[in-house]
Structure formats: structure tokens, C-alpha cells
Amino acid sequence: MNVRERATEIIAQHDKSLFNDEDWRTFFDMLENPQKPTVRMKKSANKYKMIIAANNLCNYQYKK
């Protein structure tokens, strides 16, 4: 078996989702009824926004 065949085999194994009925119900329920963001989630979102804003500012200044 060559590298490409082995890689294809590994990817195929990881592409399979083995969910039972309860797993699917839980998954879709969480999509339809997401939890409220926690304090930690809010802090992470704000930090991400600051990083993106700083990066955009640096890119803007660099392009001038």
C-alpha cells in the first residue's frame, strides 16, 4: 500500500460519523436550542475580536 492509498484509507475512517439515534437528537437539539454563552465564552469572543481588529489595523497600516 502506497502513501496515497493509506492516507485515503485514514481519511475515510475519520469521515465516518457513528451516531446513534439519541446522539443525532442531542446534536440537532443543541443546534436548535443553543446554550447561553458562559462568561468564559464571552471573554474568548472578545479576545478574538480584539486580535482580529489589531490584525486588520496592522494590515491596513502596512498596505499604506
N, C-alpha and C positions, 0 to 999 in steps of 0.2 A: 504494500500500500504506500503510495507516494504522499507527500506532504499535503497536496491539494485535496486528495481524497479523504485523508484523515481530518483535515480542517472542516471539510464539508460535513463529515460524519459528526464531529463535535458540535458544530453549529446546529445541525438538525436535532440533536439530542436536547440542546438548550432551547430550541424554539417550541418544543412541546410543552404545553401547559396542562398539567394533570390536576384539574379542579373537579371536585365532586359537586353535586347539586347545591349543597349548603355553602361551599366556597363561592360559587357563582352568585348565589343570592346575597351573600355578605358583600361581595365585591360591588355588585350593582347598587345595593342599598347604600353603601358608603359613597358611591358616585352621586346618587340622587339626594342623599341627606348627609352632606359632609359635616364633620365636627367643627365646632367653633375653634378659631386659632388660639393656641396657647400663648402665654407670654413669651416663651422661648421661640415659637414660630414667628411671632410678630417682631422680635428682636432680630432674628435671622433675616426676615424680609427687609427690614430697614437697613441692615448692614449691607445686604445685596444691592439695594437701591443706591446706597452711598458709594459702593465700589463701582457700579455701572456709571453713575454720574461723574465720578472722578475720572474714570477711564475715558468717557466721552469728552470731558473737558481737556484732558491731555491730548487726545487725538485731534480735537479742534485746534488747539494751540500749535500742535506740531504741523498741521497742514497749512497754516498761515504763511 
